[in-house]
Amino acid sequence: MADYDPLDSKSDPFGPPAISVLVECLHCGESYESYRIEFRIETDADGKQHGFWCCPIAGCDGKGFGFDILPVDPNYREERGGWVYCDDEEESEDDWEDGNDSERPEIDGDDESIPF
């Protein structure tokens, strides 16, 4: 593997996929095709330049495919077959709004029962 170069778009792991896919930015909420993601070089607080794959929407600071910019399709798989997706969302009170409290866990307000 070649050395990392902060100014080389090909060495940034957050670049867009080879095959364009519909994405949405977590910062601005806009949807667009991933081929529009732009590589921009910015100067950090220490005066060093660093390149980032960025959301193309004016004024948005979303950066990185797979970080701030995500595929709209939750079942997306990249061209090599992989993708990080976790369906283990925590359950919320809304999960029991159907009126069936039989599966609802008991919530004990006694903090002394917590072992730590």
N, C-alpha and C positions, 0 to 999 in steps of 0.2 A: 504494500500500500504506500502511495506517495505521501510525502509530508503535507500537512495541512497548510494551505495558503488562504488567509482571511480575505484576500481580494479575488480569489478564483471561484467563480460561480459553480464550477463542476466539483469542487471539493466541499461544498456546503451540503450537509445531509438533509437540509430542509427545502431542497429545490422541488419544483413541480414534477409530477410523474411524467414519464415518457409519452404515455397515452393520455390525452386531455380528458378531464372529468369535471363535472359540475361541483363547485366548492362553495362554501360560505365562510365569511370571515367572522370570527367571534367578536371583534372590536366594532365593526361598523354594521354587521348584519347583512351585508350585500352578498348576493349570489352571482357567480360568473364562472366561465370556463377556466380551468387551471392554467391554460397556456398564457393567460393574461398576467399571471404572477410575475413581478418584475424583480430583477436583481439590482439593488442600489448600494452604492458605496457611501458610507457615512463616517464622520469623524467622531470618535468618542471623547469623553471628558479629558483623557490624557493626550489628546491630539493625534492618536493613532487611527488609521483608516481601517474599516472593517466592512465587508460586504454582507448583505442580508437579502433573502428572498422576501419580498414585501407585497402586501395587498395593493392592487393598482388603483384603488379608489382614492381620490384626492383628499388629503387631510387625515387619512386613516393610518394608524401606526401598527396594524397587524403584521406579524412577521412569521414566516415559515410554514410550508405545507406540512400538515401533521402536528402543528403546534397551535397557532392562532387561526390558520386557514385549513378547514377540514372538509372532506367529501360530504356532500349532502346525503348520499346513499349510505345508510348505516352498515350495509353488507358489502361495501366497497372492498375489492381486492386489487392490489397493484399488479402490474404485468408479470411479476415474478411469483405471484400467488399469496404474498403476505400482506398483513396490515394489522395494526394494533387496534383492537376494539374490545371493549369490555362491557358486557350487559349486566354487570353486577351492581346496578344502582341500588342505593339504600332505599328501603321501603319507607314511605311517609304515611302520615295520617290519611292522605287521600286514597291510599291503596285499600282502605276499608270502608269507603263511602257507600258501598253497595248494601250496607245495613247488616251484613253478616259478621257479627262480632265473635263468633265461635272460634275463629282462628286468630283473633286479636290477642297479642301477648299481654300479660298482666304487667302494669307499670306500677312499681312500688316506689313511693316517694321517699322511702327511708334510705338516706345516703349511707347509713352505717352498714348496710348489707353489701356495699361495694368493697371488694377485697383489697383495694389499693388506696 
